[in-house]
Amino acid sequence: MDCRNNFCATCLTRLNDGLPLCQLCRRIRSTAFTREELLKLKIKDLRDYLSMRDIPTDLCREKEDLVQLVLTLRPNSFPDVTNVPSFSSNQNSQMTGSSQIHTEQNIPTANQDSSPAPEGQPQVTNEEPDDDESTDSEEILVPGRRASLSDISNLDDIETLSVRQLKEILARNFVNYKGCCEKWELMERVTRLYHDQKDLHQKVTMGEEEGKFGAAGDENLCKVCMDSPIDCVLLECGHMVTCTKCGKRMSECPICRQYVVRAVHVFRS
């Protein structure tokens, strides 16, 4: 137990056998070299204890590694108790396994004691409530239809949407909502998206009514479907030639044939 270092009289204490111990060695010895007690010590104490015995700790990444090295320095006067928990756990597992066997053996006897149902009447089993419960849980877990911008007919509908529905609408229209911590921030972006889409459709409708769909009128229409207005930019090339619905289906830009990494919705001023 002597750590071969020089200490003053106040730092050293002598045991009944006259062996001098420093404060660190006394702290380690008080754990009786059990893994549970060693894990309660500070990492610095474990490293200092090992360094005083010239044991390198450079490869130790976890506290468990330091404890394992300390356990290898266990004196002969302390018994090895590391195998005791594993013995008790094995014993508990055996007891658990035996109890399960007895339980399984008792199940058929319970079914045998039940009297058979008369002829002409259906036999009722205890498994039906379980089936009903599983059916109910399956119905609850069925996901509903995702929210869409077409579901919004006026601004009042936006206030009735949940946070999840607001995020679904923004995600489907390629609007980034990162950094939005409050619901009103999501509502603000959905409102802006709603106004932008409404204005674009009005411009297209006015152009159709005025008969301006020549070279100038086609500039605002999607070059793929030729129906919706252009409101999407393709990255990385930066071309604006499609609507949001067609942009998310594009694998390459129809102009430069560059691979489309992402399609981002844009707001027109």
C-alpha positions as CSV (number, residue, x, y, z in Angstrom):
1,M,0.0,0.0,0.0
2,D,3.0,2.3,0.3
3,C,2.9,4.7,-2.6
4,R,6.6,5.5,-2.3
5,N,6.1,9.3,-2.1
6,N,7.1,11.8,0.6
7,F,4.4,13.3,2.7
8,C,4.3,15.4,5.8
9,A,3.1,14.1,9.2
10,T,-0.4,15.7,8.8
11,C,-1.0,13.9,5.4
12,L,0.0,10.4,6.7
13,T,-1.9,8.2,9.0
14,R,-0.9,4.8,10.4
15,L,-3.1,1.8,10.5
16,N,-3.2,-0.8,13.2
17,D,-0.4,-2.7,11.5
18,G,1.8,0.4,11.5
19,L,1.6,0.9,7.7
20,P,1.6,4.6,6.8
21,L,-1.0,5.8,4.3
22,C,-1.5,9.1,2.5
23,Q,-4.9,10.6,2.2
24,L,-5.3,9.3,-1.3
25,C,-4.4,5.8,-0.5
26,R,-6.6,5.9,2.6
27,R,-9.5,7.1,0.4
28,I,-9.0,4.3,-2.1
29,R,-8.6,1.7,0.7
30,S,-11.9,2.9,2.3
31,T,-13.8,1.6,-0.8
32,A,-12.6,-2.0,0.1
33,F,-11.7,-2.2,-3.6
34,T,-15.3,-2.8,-4.7
35,R,-16.3,-1.6,-8.2
36,E,-19.4,0.2,-7.0
37,E,-17.5,2.3,-4.4
38,L,-14.6,3.0,-6.8
39,L,-17.0,4.4,-9.3
40,K,-18.2,6.9,-6.8
41,L,-14.7,8.4,-6.6
42,K,-13.5,11.3,-8.7
43,I,-11.6,10.6,-11.9
44,K,-8.7,12.7,-10.7
45,D,-8.3,10.6,-7.6
46,L,-8.2,7.4,-9.7
47,R,-5.7,8.9,-12.1
48,D,-3.4,10.1,-9.2
49,Y,-3.6,6.8,-7.5
50,L,-2.5,5.0,-10.7
51,S,0.2,7.6,-11.6
52,M,1.8,7.2,-8.1
53,R,2.2,3.5,-9.0
54,D,3.7,4.3,-12.4
55,I,0.7,2.9,-14.3
56,P,0.0,4.8,-17.5
57,T,-3.6,6.0,-18.0
58,D,-3.3,7.5,-21.5
59,L,-5.4,4.8,-23.1
60,C,-8.2,5.1,-20.5
61,R,-11.1,6.8,-22.1
62,E,-13.8,6.0,-19.6
63,K,-14.0,5.9,-15.8
64,E,-14.6,2.2,-16.0
65,D,-11.1,1.7,-17.5
66,L,-9.5,3.5,-14.5
67,V,-11.5,1.5,-12.1
68,Q,-10.5,-1.7,-13.8
69,L,-6.8,-0.8,-13.4
70,V,-7.3,0.0,-9.8
71,L,-8.9,-3.4,-9.3
72,T,-5.8,-5.0,-10.7
73,L,-3.8,-3.4,-7.9
74,R,-6.1,-4.9,-5.2
75,P,-4.0,-6.2,-2.2
76,N,-4.4,-9.8,-1.2
77,S,-6.0,-8.7,2.1
78,F,-9.1,-7.6,0.1
79,P,-11.3,-10.4,-1.4
80,D,-12.4,-10.3,-5.0
81,V,-16.0,-9.4,-4.9
82,T,-16.5,-8.5,-8.6
83,N,-18.1,-11.9,-9.3
84,V,-20.7,-11.7,-6.6
85,P,-23.2,-9.5,-8.5
86,S,-22.9,-11.7,-11.6
87,F,-23.7,-14.7,-9.4
88,S,-26.7,-13.1,-7.9
89,S,-27.9,-11.9,-11.3
90,N,-27.5,-15.5,-12.7
91,Q,-29.4,-16.8,-9.7
92,N,-32.2,-14.2,-10.2
93,S,-32.4,-15.1,-13.9
94,Q,-32.7,-18.8,-13.0
95,M,-35.4,-18.1,-10.5
96,T,-37.2,-15.9,-13.1
97,G,-37.0,-18.6,-15.7
98,S,-38.3,-21.3,-13.3
99,S,-41.2,-19.0,-12.3
100,Q,-42.1,-18.6,-15.9
101,I,-42.1,-22.3,-16.4
102,H,-44.5,-22.8,-13.5
103,T,-46.7,-20.1,-14.8
104,E,-46.9,-21.7,-18.3
105,Q,-47.7,-25.0,-16.7
106,N,-50.6,-23.5,-14.8
107,I,-52.2,-21.9,-17.8
108,P,-53.5,-25.1,-19.4
109,T,-55.0,-26.2,-16.1
110,A,-57.0,-23.0,-16.0
111,N,-58.3,-23.6,-19.5
112,Q,-59.1,-27.2,-18.6
113,D,-61.2,-26.2,-15.6
114,S,-63.5,-24.0,-17.7
115,S,-66.6,-25.9,-18.8
116,P,-67.1,-26.4,-22.5
117,A,-69.8,-24.2,-24.2
118,P,-73.1,-25.9,-25.1
119,E,-73.7,-26.8,-28.7
120,G,-75.2,-24.1,-30.8
121,Q,-73.7,-21.3,-28.8
122,P,-70.4,-19.6,-29.7
123,Q,-67.6,-20.1,-27.3
124,V,-66.3,-16.9,-25.8
125,T,-62.6,-16.6,-25.1
126,N,-60.6,-14.1,-23.2
127,E,-58.6,-13.0,-26.2
128,E,-61.4,-10.9,-27.7
129,P,-60.8,-7.8,-25.5
130,D,-57.1,-7.9,-26.4
131,D,-58.0,-7.9,-30.1
132,D,-60.4,-5.0,-29.6
133,E,-57.7,-3.1,-27.7
134,S,-55.1,-3.7,-30.4
135,T,-57.6,-2.6,-33.1
136,D,-58.3,0.6,-31.2
137,S,-54.6,1.3,-30.9
138,E,-54.1,0.6,-34.6
139,E,-56.9,3.1,-35.5
140,I,-55.3,5.7,-33.3
141,L,-51.9,5.3,-34.9
142,V,-53.2,5.6,-38.5
143,P,-51.8,8.9,-39.8
144,G,-54.2,11.4,-41.2
145,R,-54.0,13.3,-44.4
146,R,-51.2,15.9,-44.5
147,A,-52.2,19.5,-44.4
148,S,-52.0,21.4,-47.7
149,L,-52.1,25.1,-48.7
150,S,-55.3,24.3,-50.7
151,D,-57.1,23.6,-47.4
152,I,-56.9,27.3,-46.5
153,S,-59.7,29.3,-47.9
154,N,-59.3,32.5,-45.8
155,L,-57.0,33.8,-43.0
156,D,-59.2,32.5,-40.3
157,D,-58.4,29.0,-41.3
158,I,-54.7,29.6,-40.5
159,E,-55.6,30.3,-36.8
160,T,-57.3,26.9,-36.5
161,L,-54.3,24.9,-37.7
162,S,-52.0,23.2,-35.3
163,V,-48.2,23.5,-35.1
164,R,-47.8,20.2,-36.9
165,Q,-50.1,21.3,-39.7
166,L,-48.4,24.6,-40.1
167,K,-45.0,22.9,-40.4
168,E,-46.4,20.4,-43.0
169,I,-47.7,23.3,-45.1
170,L,-44.4,25.1,-45.0
171,A,-42.4,21.9,-45.7
172,R,-44.6,20.9,-48.7
173,N,-44.0,24.4,-50.2
174,F,-40.3,24.4,-49.5
175,V,-40.4,27.2,-47.0
176,N,-37.7,26.9,-44.3
177,Y,-39.2,27.2,-40.8
178,K,-36.0,26.7,-38.8
179,G,-35.6,29.2,-36.0
180,C,-39.4,29.5,-35.5
181,C,-39.8,28.9,-31.8
182,E,-43.4,30.1,-31.4
183,K,-46.6,29.2,-33.2
184,W,-47.2,32.8,-34.3
185,E,-44.0,32.7,-36.2
186,L,-45.2,29.7,-38.2
187,M,-48.5,31.4,-38.7
188,E,-46.8,34.5,-40.0
189,R,-44.9,32.5,-42.7
190,V,-48.0,30.5,-43.7
191,T,-49.9,33.8,-44.0
192,R,-47.2,35.2,-46.2
193,L,-47.2,32.1,-48.3
194,Y,-51.0,32.2,-48.6
195,H,-50.9,35.8,-49.8
196,D,-48.1,35.2,-52.2
197,Q,-49.8,32.2,-53.8
198,K,-53.1,34.2,-54.0
199,D,-51.4,37.1,-55.7
200,L,-49.6,34.9,-58.2
201,H,-52.8,33.1,-59.2
202,Q,-54.6,36.5,-59.6
203,K,-51.9,37.7,-61.9
204,V,-52.3,34.5,-64.0
205,T,-56.0,34.9,-64.1
206,M,-55.9,38.5,-65.1
207,G,-53.5,37.7,-67.8
208,E,-55.8,35.1,-69.2
209,E,-58.8,37.4,-69.1
210,E,-57.0,40.2,-70.8
211,G,-55.6,37.9,-73.5
212,K,-52.0,38.7,-72.8
213,F,-50.7,35.2,-72.9
214,G,-48.2,35.7,-75.6
215,A,-44.5,35.8,-75.0
216,A,-45.0,38.2,-72.0
217,G,-47.7,36.2,-70.4
218,D,-45.9,32.9,-70.5
219,E,-42.9,34.3,-68.5
220,N,-44.8,33.9,-65.2
221,L,-46.0,30.4,-65.9
222,C,-44.2,27.1,-64.9
223,K,-42.3,25.8,-67.9
224,V,-43.3,22.2,-67.0
225,C,-47.0,22.3,-66.4
226,M,-47.7,25.7,-68.0
227,D,-50.5,26.1,-65.5
228,S,-49.2,27.4,-62.1
229,P,-47.1,30.5,-61.6
230,I,-43.3,30.3,-61.1
231,D,-42.6,30.4,-57.4
232,C,-39.6,28.1,-57.0
233,V,-35.9,28.4,-57.4
234,L,-33.8,25.3,-58.2
235,L,-30.5,24.9,-56.5
236,E,-27.6,24.9,-57.2
237,C,-28.1,26.4,-60.6
238,G,-30.5,29.1,-59.4
239,H,-32.9,28.9,-62.3
240,M,-36.6,29.9,-61.7
241,V,-38.6,28.0,-64.3
242,T,-41.0,25.8,-62.4
243,C,-43.8,26.0,-59.7
244,T,-43.3,24.5,-56.3
245,K,-45.2,21.4,-57.2
246,C,-43.2,20.6,-60.3
247,G,-39.9,21.8,-58.7
248,K,-40.0,19.1,-56.0
249,R,-40.3,16.4,-58.7
250,M,-37.4,17.6,-60.8
251,S,-34.2,15.6,-60.7
252,E,-32.4,18.0,-63.1
253,C,-32.9,21.6,-64.3
254,P,-34.8,21.7,-67.6
255,I,-32.6,24.6,-68.8
256,C,-29.0,23.7,-67.9
257,R,-29.5,20.0,-67.0
258,Q,-27.7,20.4,-63.8
259,Y,-28.6,18.1,-60.9
260,V,-31.2,19.6,-58.6
261,V,-30.0,19.5,-55.0
262,R,-33.0,21.4,-53.5
263,A,-36.0,23.3,-54.6
264,V,-36.8,26.5,-52.5
265,H,-40.0,28.5,-52.5
266,V,-39.5,32.2,-53.1
267,F,-41.7,35.1,-52.1
268,R,-42.3,37.8,-54.7
269,S,-42.2,41.4,-53.6
